Amino acid sequence: MRTALRICFALCLAVGLVGLAAAQEPTQRLPMERPDFEFPTIDGYEVLVGDFHIHTNHSDGVLPSRERVLESYLAGYDAIALTDHGSVAAYAETKALADELGLVFVRGLESGINGQEHYVLLGVGEEYVPQDSHNWAETPEQAQETGRVYYRDKLEQVRNSGGIALYAHPHHGWRECSQWAYEQGILVGCEVLNSCTTEGWGSVLTHGRAAYPHGFDWCLEKGMTAVAFSDLHGYHGDCAPRAKTLLLVDAATPEAIIEALREGRALAWFPDGGERWPDSPEMLWAPAEILERYATTVTRLTDRALGSDPAQGRLTLRNLGAVTLFVRVQVGGVATEELRLEPGKEYFVMHDASAQRMTVEWTNLWRSPRQTLTVDYSLKLRDGAWVWVPRS
């Protein structure tokens, strides 16, 4: 009942906000139906869909915070942060609306070093006061000469208030400032996709689109968390389709989200490239361990010999997640062509029923900028049934 009321409330509010958006920009419209991104639990963790880099008119975004919250809800997100430059005003202004819609709302902002790195700051407590937005001094001497705050002092305040930092659109390389914040356990992740970056800002054309493969390499090298955010500033439909991050959490709370980002329980979800990037398919980027946990959970494999021909088996693949999967299967010495496995759909592969081993490659799940995920399976007898089990 509460879910139905929440949806009704959202749609009623959307009617008014669509009119506002239309008055501001005739070509953009809010969606009127929220997509349902379904995922199974993974190792006991709930999967949330998040975007934690969004701007409102409290800084250089064009839309008010209430419209940003509703827009994100109707886009299917479970959790968001409004991260204005040097301001947390949007959080207090729209916390009640986010709660009413059932969104997990994380307190955050964007700030950084004068002319250099930008950091998304998430989970900061009310005692954290923004200062010198994007104007932090890089050395104590600069701070003394200019009167600006020293970057280490502000980042320590982030940590002391319970927050974390993520490197936004990593366009200034890996410098001493980020290294220090990483060593202190404050900088825990990096954007590998930023929806609104189509060129410049350190982006690289890779996998058919502009992204940050070097940021992914840093995450793999340093054990940081790879994230994909929208960095949305404009009207509805700008930077579409929006990037997403999948979070594996033990509770739908801001604290659990911060913990998941600290511990690397996240996958960067690249949407289909659409008209901007027609050669870029839907993808997930994450380290091999978390990627394999995801892939082997959401890809349900069942097998049986056919009664009409006991020598021939039929493997069924079913996608239990909301991300389209592209897979190649090799079983019984025969490899398939690339199969497109859409959410909720099944695909059948015929094979030699005597086969005891199988290899599955997910060609759109990337464990590094250069390598996709491959898992070897063995056929095991469990509870009287033969099942494919990932080989250690």
ABEGO torsion letter per residue (X at the ends): XAAAAAAAAAAAAAAAAAAAAAAABAABBBBABBBBBBBBBBGGBBBBBBBABBBBAABABABBAAAAAAAAAAAGBABBBBBBBGBAAAAAAAAAAAAAAGBBBBBBBBBEBBGBBBBBBBGBBAABBBBGBGABBABAAAAAAAGBBBAAAAAAAAAAAGBBBBBBGBAAEBBAAAAAAAAAGABABBBABBAABABEGGBBBBGGBBBBAAAAAAAAAAGBBBBBBAGBABBBGBGOBBBBBBBBBABBBAAAAAAAAAAGBBBBBBBBAEAABAABBBBBBBBAAAAAAAAAAABBBBBBBBAABAABBBBBBBBABABBBBBBBBBGGBBBBBBBBBBGBBBBBBBBAABABBBBBBAABBABAABBBBBBBBBBBBGGBBBBBBBX
